Structure formats: structure tokens, C-alpha cells
């Protein structure tokens, strides 16, 4: 028995492409990235030494993560929370911890 494809993931606009190549990552940053991500990625990539594969890999993973974050509704809801809301929740949790 073979696994059935995830047709929901195949719909355009629902999820980013796999981003297995630099071209796919650039395309995803242009469509799903935060404003300025593609420009920032290119700028940072142009400053790297091509022999520093560890740093290049780290940069690629960082920007892939940004695209995935932007496509995650729960993550975006957390990012969009106001400072006051977060401070209030933190205060409540600290008060609960002190009450124990």
C-alpha cells in the first residue's frame, strides 16, 4: 500500500514550495517571505565567502525558517501579539508561579 499524496499541500498559495534549491528559496522569499527578506538574503549571501559552507548553510536555513514561520498561522498569531498582551500574560504566569 502506498501513501496518498497530500492534495491540500499541492494547492497554489496554501504552502510554500519545498525550497530545495537557491532558486526555489528565492522564489519562496519573494512570495511568502516577510517584506525585505529576499533583498536581505541576497545582500547577506553576497558578503559570504563561498568556501564557508557552514555559514552559507546557516543563512539558507535561517531564511527557509522565515518562510515557514510566515506560513504557520499559529506562529504569525504569536508574532502579531501586542507587547501589552504578552506582558499581561507573563505577569499572570509569574503571579501563578509565586502563588504556588
Phi, psi and omega in degrees: 000134180254155179288141178277144180293153178274096184292333178297321180289340181279347182290133179297139176087351182271323179217156179287162176292171185297337179059052179271345180233166177298323178297317178293321178295316179299317179297317180294319178296324180291330183261311188254349183289167174291155179305130179088353181299315183297316179296316179295319178300311181298319180298312180293320180297322181292340180271348185277147173284128182297341177277349180270073185296330179296315180290322178297315179298318179298318179296316180298316179296321179299314182283330172297319179297322178299318179295315180297321177299316182294333182269357181262110183303321180292320179294318180294325177296320179293319180295325185278354180296145179284158178299321180297319180296315180294317179298319178298313180297319179297317178299318179296316181295321179293320179295319178296320179293323179286334181285341183283000000 
